[in-house]
Amino acid sequence: MAAPNRTAPNRAGRSSLLLSPNSVLANALLRTIDVLRPRVHAARPARIEFVVGTQINGAPHLGTNLVQTAAFLIAKTARREFSIDTVVRFGALDNAPHEVVLDPETHHAYQQSYYHALGKDQVAALIDTYYSEFFNSLSEATDTDYAVETYTDQQATPGFRAEFLRTLDRLENLRWWMAPSHGTVHIRIPCPECGWAEKRADRTKVARLDEDGATFTAVCLDHGTYETHIDPEDDQPYLDLATLYRNLVKERAFGRDGDTLHVMMKGGDWAFGCQLVDGALGALATPAAQMPTRIFTPQVLAPTGAKLSKSLLREQGKGALPPDVEPWMLDTTAWPDGTDNYVDALVWLVGELLTDPKHFFRSFTVKELGRLMTARPTEPAVRAHEMGIYKRYFDLIATGRKTTEIRVNDSSRKKIKEGSLIRFRCQGDQVLTRVTRIVRYTSFDEMFDHESVTSVNPLATRYEQLANIRQIYPPEREALGVLAIGIELVDPPRKTPAVSGW
Ligand SMILES: [Zn+2]
């Protein structure tokens, strides 16, 4: 039976590994996950989606994988902490420029996106190459489901288009937030004939706004002037927005979903950029309840203190590679020991950062991350589903007297099968078990009609057990369905200190 994870992290004894000064945000939080609590209390969402957007134009570097790992780990912690189902939504930015050319006469820059250059199938293959194995491994390690959505899919949705059209009504108020230096927002609507678009949208104009949508005129370098119409009901033409504008429209569209709380997971450098997005959200009179929720993750810094950047190194050559940067930090496919090993190392690292908000809401140099990684446990952890549990049930499991565990059937349970391992955790202790069988029921009553009451708990009657279970799980959780999980101790039974307590 699930124990709410209410114990504060054990900060004593961890100081030898990480030392972080206090900060304004860390000072306001007992635990990292608390950063979400005000929003969860205010919105009472049915589920939480952790949204992480990533460029697909090359192998990921450590900074990218760190944000993604944080998304999966915080999703896992939030599910346990708030008893709300959580998933990760991975946004693949296939609108990144694949090629840029200059109009030889006017010198206007034109660009072609990854989607337009490669097409849907090749974009999917790129995502598969860089991320599928990594995400599947992370998903397994954290019992958290994920979905992949490309920018191309997203811009075609009625919600995204409707929000975009709403911004056009207030374009005069918005444009200085979205383009503070010149006031020209970058709305790119590629030429319907060739797919190329004006990079800075200097000659892309709103011709008309009406109840059906918006009509634009634009100029192609090969095909001259063209007119297109954006209508929320239609997924054509393609709508490519510059980074800040895309985030504004995306966050506004997510804000309208009353059932799902969307949490934007962003690298720490976004904290600066979001000031402008927030100005634009204000200019659109966005209601407080629809303002975006964001978590900024630790930045990975070169020795100079600048963000670790592949493009900077590409421009400057490998000679500019700082001595502390290991090859896998720039291209994580260079990790020597395979994906699961890499993911386990990252899960351990980010888990350590999450133990204290002082460690999580800060930046790390590559040298410090390298030092931490060498301090990780040498014996790889046995991969297992993890469950927190009350002491009285933990002791029954550890002594082999409780052989049926009861849970509600939320998304994190989908992957549990006969033969899976489950690690039960309680107050710093853990015990490893193997699943012998798994049966699904519609309610706790139905479950007790079929399961042995003493195998669930040898010390209480059916009536007492039902009362206890219903104190833990409210009716809306029971409505997800009930799992009876047969368990046996894995030999030799190990009762060792837990690796991390967050
Ligand atoms: Zn064209």
Residues whose N, C-alpha, C, O or C-beta is under 5 A from the ligand:
A	BS01	ZN	C191 E193 C194 C220 D222 H223
